[in-house]
Structure formats: C-alpha cells, structure tokens
Amino acid sequence: MLHKIREKAQQYFPDVQAIRHHIHANPELSFIEYNTSKYVSGKLTEWNIAHEAGIADTGIVAIIKGKNPEKKCIALRAELDALPIKEANEVPYKSKNAGVMHACGHDVHASCLLGAARILYDLKDEWEGTIKLIWQPGEEKHPGGASLMIKAGVLENPKPEAIFALHVYPHLPSGQTGFRAGQYMASADEVYITIEGKGGHAALPHQTIDPIAISALVITGLQQVISRKGNPLIPSVLTFGSIQAGFATNVIPDKVEILGTFRTMNEKWRYEAHQWIKDFTEQTCAAYGAKATVEIPVGYPSLFNDPALTAKAENWAKEFVGNENVHMLDMRMAGEDFSFYTHEVPGCFFRIGTSKAGKEFLAPVHNAHFDIDEQAMETGMGIMAWMGVNALQ
C-alpha cells in the first residue's frame, strides 16, 4: 500500500500542481470562497467522488467508502480562504484578485487534500472503513469556519474517530515533516477596549479626563496582570496592535480605542484572564473618572494534539518519508481553528516542509512574498492518504 500511494502521489503531482496554481491565482477571502468551493466541487465531481457542497455556505464534505465502510471513520481537513494581502511574487500563478493572496498556504492544503482524495478513491477496494474529507471556509476569520462546520454536523453521520490536518512550514525543506504531541498552539481571542474620558485643551489637562494618559496606565498594567495573576508555567501573550485616538497635538480627545489579542495554552486560565483584563481595565479607568468598555469575543481554543494519535501519525510519517525527515515542533503562540475539531475528537495537526533545500521559499506565512517548493505537495497528498489508510486499521 505504501508503494502504491507513493506511486499515485507522483503520478498525480502535475495535476495537483495545476490545481494549486488555479486556486492560488484566484484567491477569495474568508467566508466568500464561492468560486474556490465551486472549483473543488467540480474536481470531485470529475473524479466521481461523492460529496456535499454548500455546508456553512462554502464548505464541502466528501465521503470515500472502502471495503466494510461501517468499520471505522476518520477525517482529513483543509481550508479554502485567503488573506487580505497584496502578493509581491512575480510568478505565472500570481493572484489575479487585487489585495487578496493565499499567503498562509490554504491553496496548498486544499490541493493536497484533493490529491489525497483521488489516491484514496483509486485504492478504495484495498482498505476498510470510511474517510471523510472536509474543505472548510474561513479559517482566518472569527468565529472560524471549523466552528461553523461542526455546528452544521460535519463530525456526525458518520462520526470520525480521529481527524488530521497538515499545514505548510517554510522552516523545513520539502519532503520533511514536523509533529508535536499534546498542547501545540494557543487559544486566540481578540480584545477591544474603549476608554471614554472628557476631552479639552491640551494646555488645561486639569479640566479634562485624559483617556490617552489613562490608556498608557491600562496597557502597562495589563502586562503586569497577565504576568502576575497567571501561572508562570502556562505560556500567555497579551499584545495590543492598535491605539486610535485624537487628531491634533493640542487637543485631548474624548476617547481612546485599543485593539489587541490574548493567547494562552490553558483553557481554564484563558477565561480567568478575560475577567482579570475586564476588571483591571474598568477599575483603573474608574479611578481616574473615565469609563471603560471591554469586549473579548471568544475566538479559537488552544490546539491539543492527541498524544496517542500523534505518536502513531509520527510513526506513519517516518515510514513515508524516513526517520531523518520527521522532526519535533516547538510550541507556537499562533492560533488555528483546527483546534475546534481537536476539542471534539482526537486530532493531529502537523506540518510539511515547504522550503527548497532550506535556502529558497523562506518567507514566512502571512507575508506578501510567501511561496513554496511545490514538490512539497507530493509529500503532502501522499502522507495524508497514508495516514488515512493507517488510521482506519
């Protein structure tokens, strides 16, 4: 089976490369991936793979049944959406949609899953069980397409016993993979703070309630709250990326708006921190006569890779690419909505290397110069198919 999957991955690589070029050249933002969804659905139809489109508007679920399909079900997942970034690469498949780019590799993920689907369908008489393939919308935008797909029932009828997803990783050369069991990525919540004071002349601050001065106290103090109220063994990050206030040097404004993000690796501390952020901000502002409004919409939970499942997946990867090409990953404070799935069923989120000999294609994800050594997709589609077949054992 391993030999057959490798052969088919090599055989279908040119087709998957062309698919990636089409998706990359025609990127669509989160939750409006209508043409991308239609294109993926069209490929599945062309290959006679049964599927349902229009889930959570643009999501797709395909079902491939092997022998004895009731035996067991596992799921494989990819995303469809792009980012609001203007592409800087000069390549034949450069984005045709101004200001929109597949800078996080979702075009690669979607293409690899299509390749895996084709391989698995070709070999369906040689494995037992059912494989569910999920192409979801909106990974890059709150509330996360994964949460909407779950609400729409993609983890039911049949319910998968495990779910896998890959992600591009420019820190490793193509042909290599990375895994981390247990806690891997952080929860990701947005923080919106509005401080309302009393504006006035900058030369007469005693007649005002200066929200800018108060905001400085709030931002500095919140760093202390996170570092002193949280367990130092639990990674946490509170970062503010935007402060909007005022319009002149000699005018104290009426209000300040602050935007930030809070990330952590522990779900209990996550919600405790939300309350500390709200309480400290409101009480600090009240002490200086200002009013604070704090909103922390709940975003993606932390991503937990099931240890037993991840250990198996790592061994399957070693069989596919060789022991020397499988690495342990560091924990990351970035967020990923695959985490929603991992809180419902055992999951494994892993990385495939996408740089060329560790020297080319090193631009990070979410960068206007991001691109990959496309040979990585042969590894990606093959390893997804190989994991799918093994997980059904």
Buried (B, 14 or more C-beta within 10 A) or exposed (E): EEEBBBEBBEBBBEBBBEBBBBBBBBBBBBBBBBBBBEBBBEBBEEBEBEBEBEBBBBBBBBBBBBEEBEEBBBBBBBBBBBBEBEBBBEEEBBBEBEEBBBBBBBBBBBBBBBBBBBBBBBBBEEBBBBBBBBBBBBBBBBBBBBBBBBEBEBBEEBEBBBBBBBBBBBBBBBBBBBBBBEBBBBBBBBBBBBBBBBBBEBEEEEEBBBBBBBBEBBBEBBEEBBEEBBEEEBBBBBEBEEBEBBEEEEEBBBBBBBEBBBBBBBEEBBBBBBEBBBEBBBEBBEEBEBBBBBEBEBBBBBBBBBEEBBBBBBBBBBEBBEEEBBBEBEBBBBBBBBBBBBBEBBBBBBBBBBBBEBEBBBBEBBBBEBBBBBBBBBBBBBBBBBBBBBBBE
